[in-house]
C-alpha cells in the first residue's frame, strides 16, 4: 500500500474482517514493524525506530479504543489526568487541561464518577478526552462506535468532526458503512492487506 494522509484530514479506514485494518493501525503506532517499505508518522521514520523513541512518537498521537480501556478504580477526572501524569505535566496544568477536555466532550459534570457509573457512550467520551488531553496532532480511533448504540455512534463521530475542525488529524477505523456515507469524508478501503479504493472526495462505493 502507498498512502499519504495530510495534516488536518479526517479519514475513514474500512474493510471486511481480516482486510488489514488492525495491522494498519498497529504499524502506525509502532506495535508492529513493517517487513519492508517506509512508514513516516508525524516526522518519525518508524521502519528503523529505536525503542527509546517509541514513547516520543506516541506522545504526538492520541488513541481511542473500542473497549474504552478505562481504569475502573479511578474516577473520570483521574482517568484522563493519568495520561498527563505519564508525560510529567504539573498539577496546575493537569487541572486546567482535564477540565477543558471533559467539557469539550460533554462530561464536565461527571468528573468524579467511576467508569461503572457511566453508560457505554459516556465511557467512550472519557476515552476520547484521555486521547485528546495531551494535544495530539493525530488522533487514531479504532472502532470507537463498536460498543455504543446507533444514536451515540453519531454523537461520537460528530465529536470527532468537531475535534478535526480544530486542527487535529483524525484516522478512524470502522465497519459502520452508514456512518461513513453520512459523514462524507475521505475513505480508504482495504482488502487482503492492500488499498482497493481511496476516495478523497468522500463517500463509499
C-alpha positions in Angstrom: 0.0 0.0 0.0 1.0 3.6 -0.6 -0.9 6.2 1.4 -0.3 9.8 2.3 -2.6 11.4 4.9 -2.2 15.2 5.2 -2.3 17.2 8.4 -5.8 18.2 9.3 -7.6 15.4 7.3 -10.4 13.2 8.5 -10.0 9.7 7.1 -12.2 6.6 7.5 -10.5 3.2 7.1 -12.9 0.5 6.1 -12.8 -3.2 5.1 -14.1 -6.6 6.0 -12.7 -8.6 8.9 -9.2 -9.7 8.0 -8.7 -7.0 5.4 -5.7 -5.5 7.4 -7.3 -2.6 9.3 -5.9 -3.6 12.7 -2.4 -4.3 11.2 -2.5 -0.9 9.5 -3.2 0.8 12.8 -0.6 -1.2 14.7 2.0 -0.2 12.1 1.2 3.4 12.6 1.5 3.3 16.4 4.6 1.0 16.1 3.0 -2.0 17.8 4.0 -3.9 14.6 7.1 -3.4 12.4 7.0 -3.5 8.6 8.8 -6.2 6.8 9.7 -3.8 4.0 9.0 -0.2 3.0 8.9 3.1 4.8 6.4 4.5 7.4 6.6 8.1 8.4 4.3 9.4 11.1 4.5 12.9 12.5 8.0 13.2 11.2 9.2 9.9 12.8 10.6 7.2 10.5 9.2 4.0 12.0 11.0 1.4 9.9 14.2 1.8 11.9 13.0 3.5 15.0 14.9 2.8 18.2 12.9 1.6 21.2 13.6 4.7 23.2 12.0 6.8 20.5 8.6 5.0 20.6 7.2 6.9 23.6 8.1 10.2 21.9 6.2 9.1 18.8 3.2 8.0 20.8 3.1 11.4 22.6 2.3 13.0 19.2 -0.9 10.9 18.9 -4.0 10.0 20.8 -5.7 6.6 20.6 -9.3 5.8 21.2 -10.1 2.1 21.7 -13.4 0.2 21.0 -13.3 -1.3 24.5 -12.6 2.0 26.3 -9.7 0.7 28.5 -10.5 2.9 31.4 -9.0 2.2 34.9 -12.0 1.0 37.0 -10.8 2.2 40.4 -10.2 5.8 39.1 -12.8 8.4 38.5 -13.3 10.2 35.2 -11.0 13.1 36.1 -8.3 10.7 37.2 -8.6 8.5 34.1 -8.0 11.5 31.9 -5.4 13.1 34.1 -3.4 9.8 34.2 -2.3 10.5 30.6 -0.8 13.8 31.6 0.9 12.4 34.7 2.7 9.9 32.4 4.3 12.8 30.4 5.3 14.7 33.5 2.7 17.6 33.5 2.4 19.6 36.6 -0.8 19.6 38.7 -2.0 23.1 37.8 -1.7 22.3 34.1 -3.5 19.0 34.6 -6.4 20.5 36.5 -6.9 23.2 33.8 -6.5 20.9 30.7 -8.5 18.0 32.1 -11.4 20.2 32.9 -11.3 21.7 29.5 -11.4 18.4 27.6 -14.1 17.0 29.8 -16.3 20.0 29.0 -15.4 19.6 25.3 -16.7 16.0 25.3 -19.8 16.9 27.4 -18.7 15.3 30.6 -17.9 18.3 32.8 -20.5 17.2 35.3 -19.2 13.6 35.5 -15.6 14.3 36.7 -16.0 12.4 39.9 -18.0 9.4 38.6 -16.4 6.0 38.2 -16.5 4.2 34.9 -19.0 1.7 36.2 -21.4 4.6 36.8 -21.3 5.6 33.2 -23.1 4.5 30.0 -21.1 3.0 27.2 -21.3 6.2 25.2 -20.1 8.2 28.3 -17.2 5.8 28.8 -16.2 6.3 25.1 -16.3 10.0 25.7 -13.9 9.6 28.6 -11.6 7.6 26.3 -11.8 10.4 23.7 -11.0 13.0 26.4 -8.0 11.0 27.5 -6.8 10.7 23.9 -7.1 14.5 23.5 -5.7 15.7 26.7 -2.0 15.9 25.6 -2.9 17.9 22.5 -2.0 15.2 19.9 -1.6 16.2 16.2 -3.1 12.8 15.2 -6.0 11.0 16.8 -6.5 7.3 15.9 -9.9 5.9 16.7 -10.1 2.1 16.4 -13.8 1.2 16.0 -14.8 3.8 18.6 -18.5 3.2 17.9 -18.3 -0.6 18.2 -19.7 -0.8 21.7 -22.3 2.0 21.7 -25.8 2.3 20.4 -26.5 3.9 16.9 -27.5 7.3 18.2 -24.4 7.5 20.3 -22.3 6.4 17.3 -23.3 9.6 15.5 -22.6 11.7 18.5 -19.1 10.2 18.8 -18.3 10.9 15.1 -19.8 14.4 15.4 -17.4 15.0 18.3 -14.5 13.7 16.2 -15.6 16.0 13.4 -15.5 19.0 15.8 -12.1 18.0 17.0 -11.0 17.7 13.4 -12.3 21.3 12.7 -9.9 22.5 15.5 -7.0 21.1 13.6 -6.4 17.5 14.8 -5.9 14.9 12.1 -8.4 12.0 12.5 -7.9 8.5 11.4 -11.0 6.3 12.2 -11.3 2.6 11.6 -14.9 1.5 11.3 -17.2 -1.2 9.9 -20.2 1.0 10.1 -20.7 1.9 6.4 -23.8 4.1 7.1 -21.7 6.4 9.3 -19.1 6.7 6.6 -21.8 7.6 4.0 -23.4 10.1 6.2 -20.3 12.0 7.2 -18.8 12.1 3.7 -15.1 12.2 4.4 -12.1 10.6 2.7 -12.4 6.8 2.7 -9.6 4.3 2.4 -10.8 0.7 1.8 -8.6 -2.2 2.5 -8.8 -5.8 1.2 -6.3 -8.5 1.9 -3.7 -6.0 3.1 -3.9 -3.7 0.1 -5.7 -0.5 -0.8 -8.5 -1.2 -3.2 -10.1 2.2 -3.0 -9.1 5.7 -1.8 -11.9 8.1 -2.3 -10.6 11.6 -1.3 -13.9 13.2 -2.2 -15.8 11.3 0.5 -18.5 8.7 0.3 -18.4 4.9 0.0 -18.6 3.0 -3.2 
